[in-house]
Amino acid sequence: MQAAWLGYPNTTGLAAMDYRLTDAIADSQGPGDALHSEELTRLPNGFLCFAPAADAPAVTDLPVLANGHITFGSFNNLSKVSAATVAVWARILGRVPGSRLLLKGRALANELARQRFETLFAAEKIDAARLEFHAWIDSRSGHLGAYDRIDIGLDPFPYNGTTTTCEALWMGVPVIALRGDRHAGRVGASILGRVGLAALSADTVDDYVAAAAALAGDTGRLVELRRDLRATMAASPLCDAASFTRDMEAAYRQMWRRWCQGG
């Protein structure tokens, strides 16, 4: 008996792989099953568990209070940020006057990579002055500390972030996600649902844009989230390693019993 889990957000397509561990948000009942050769085993409190970095810096004050403008941001792998993603993020910048977007990624050490994104945003009528680029930061605490520049995170699509989303939330930065039609595009919704922020995941591009603009216009809500998100997350199923382990053990036991019965 074999089961797939983290590291590859799709079916293996292998007859030798019996199960795949997931949850009911990341892989919805019915549509999710149809996309897999494996039998899906849905964990009740999410398919992953997050252990925050011990050296994570303290959460800072909301940047907009000092800057006077909203800063959106994404620290995701830039291969996830397609021209279609840029077009939607440009719509958000257009809906929120004076707002800016901070992108951070290893490739941004290269001038050509920065120019590519400037060109993509220019095609959507977003001036380069509203964009900020950061390359690789060696230390983990320095990487996490860079979230002190961001008010709202934007999850890329159709391939969502995972660790990046968890890190943003731990640093007090709410993330807006677009819920797709398969696992890679539903991880954001799964994570947000575990920390009580399901309202920040949208089903359509229009709703995604509207959710980002609405949150940007609610400074009071942003202040609350900045203040409370770390404690809320720490108390949530997403960070409850003991309960997650029990859920995994129960799933393994169920799989093993079925295998022993020839099922």
N, C-alpha and C positions, 0 to 999 in steps of 0.2 A: 504494500500500500504506500502511495506517495501523495503528498499535498504540496501545492504551491502557495506562496504567500507574498512577502514583500519583494521589491526590487524590479518587478516587471509587471506593469499595470494592464495585463491583457491575458487572454487564454494562451496556454502553451501549445495547444493543438495536438498534444501528445496523448495517444491512447494509454500510455504507461502512467500518466498523471491522473490520479483518481479524483482529487478534490482541490479546490482553491478556497482559501480563507478570505473572507471579505465582510461586508455588512450590508444592511438593507438600503442604505443611502447610496453608498459607492456603487453597488450593483443592485438595481431595483428588481423586485420579484417579477419574473416573466421576461421582460426585455433583457435584463442582465443574464439570465440563464441561457437565453437563445444565442448569446455571443460566446459561449464557452463550451469546450469539449469536456471540461471537468464538471463535476457536481459542485455547486457553490455551497459552502458552509458559512452562514452569516453569523458573525459574532454579535451578541446583543448590545454591546456598548461601544461599537466601533472596531474597525479592523486594525488599528494601530494604537500605540501608546507612546507618549512623548515624555522624555526625561530632560528637563531643562538643564542648560549648562550651569555648573556650579559657580563659574566665574562670570556669569552674566551681570553686566552693570545694572545699577538701579534705574528704574523708569524715570525719565525726565519729564518736565512740564510739556504741555502740548505746544508744538512749535508755532502754530498759527497765532498764539497769544503774543509772541514776541515779533514774529515776522509780518503779521498783518495780512498774510495770504495763506491759503491752503496748499500744502505740498503732498501730492500723491507720490507713491513710490512702488518700485518692484525690484527685489534683489534676486529674482529668479534667473535661471540659466537663460541666456538671451536667445538660444535656439527655440525657446517657447514663444518668443515675441515676434510674431509674423506681421506682415503688412496689414492683414485683416485685424489683428490685435491692436496695432498702432492706430488704425482708422477709428476703432471704438474708443480707445483711450483719448484720441484727439477730440471726439465728441464730448467726452467728459470734461476735458479742459475748456472746451467751448461753452459748456453749460455753467462752469464755475469761473466767473471773471477773476483775472489776476492769479489764478492757480498755476502751480508749476508741477513738473514731473521729474522725479529723481530716479534714474536707472543706475543700478550697480551690477557689474559683472566683469569677469576676468578679461573678456574680449575688449572692453572699453579702454584698456590701456593702449589700444591701437587707434590711431587717428582715423583710419578708413572706416572702422566700425562706428565711431562717433559720427562721422560724416554721413554714413548710411542712415542712421536714425534721424539725424537732422533733415536729410532729404525726404525720408518717409513722412515725417511730421509736417514738413513744409508743404508737401503735396496735399495735406489735410488742413492747410492754412494755420498751422501752429508755428510761431516764430521760435527760432533756436534759443532765444533769450529765456524762454519759459522751460527749457530743458536743462537738467544738471546730470552730469555723468561722473560715476566713480568706478574705479577699477578694483582689483583684488586688494583686500586688506588682510595681511598675514595673520594677525592674532584673532582668535575667536571673540575675545572681549571687545576688540576694536571693531570687528564686523558687526556684532550686536549693538555696540554703542552708536553705530551709524544710523540706527533707527531713531535717534533723537532728532533727526532732520525731517521725519515723515509724520504726517497727520493720519493718512489713510493709505492702506496698502491696496494694490490692484492685482488680483490673481489673474495670471494669463490663461488663455483658453485657445484651442480646445484641450490643451494639456496643462492641467493645474499644477500648482506647487504643492509640496507636502511639508518637508522640514522647514522650508522658507516661510510657509504660512504659520506653522507652529511658533517659529522664532519671532515673527512679527507680533503675534498675539501676546507672547511672553513679554515683549518689550512695550506692551500697551498700545499697539497699533492695530486697530480693527482692519479687517480685510474684506473687500467686496469680491464675491466669486460668481461665476456664471456656471450654472449646472448644465452639463452636457448629456449626451445619450449613452455614455459608456464610462467605465471605471476611471480612466485617465482624466476625464472631464467632470468627475463628480467627487473627487477627493476633497476639494475645497468645501463643498456642501456638507460632506461627512464630518470634517473637522469642525466647521462652524456650528453644526448641529450639536456636537458634543459639549460645546462651551456655552450653549444658550444663545447663539447668535445666528440662528437659522434665517432670520429676516434679512441678513446680509448676503444671502445667496439667492440669485435670480434665475428664472427659467428662460428669459429671453434677453437679447441684447438691449432692447429698449428698457427693460426693467433693470438691467445691470447698470446702464447709464443713469437711470433715474435714482437708483439706490445710492450710487456714489455721489450724485449731486445733492440729494436730500441730506445725507450724512454730513457732507461738506458745509451745508447751510445750518447745521445744528451744533453750534459750538458747545452748548451745555452738555449735549449727549457725548460729544467727543471728549470733553473734560472728564466726564464720569467714566467713560471707557478707559481713558488713559490711567485714571486713578485705580480702577477696580479690576481691570482685566487680568492682571497677574494672579491676584488672589482667587478670582473666579475660576481661572484656568487650573490653578493648583488644586482646587477642590472638585474639579470636574472629572468625569470618567476618562477624559483624554490623558490625564496624568495619574490615574489610580492604577499603579503597576500591580498591586496585589490582586485587585478585582480582575484586571485584564488577564493575569496569569491563570486565575481560576477559570475564566471563560475559555482560554486556550486549552487548558487541561480537559475541560468538559468536552470541547470539540474533538480533541484527540481521542478521548475515551469513546465518544459516539462513533467516530470513524473506525476505530479499531474493532469495536463490537460488530459493526456492520460487515467489516471485512471477514471477521471470524465466522459470521453467519453466512458468508458467501454472497453478501449483497453489494 
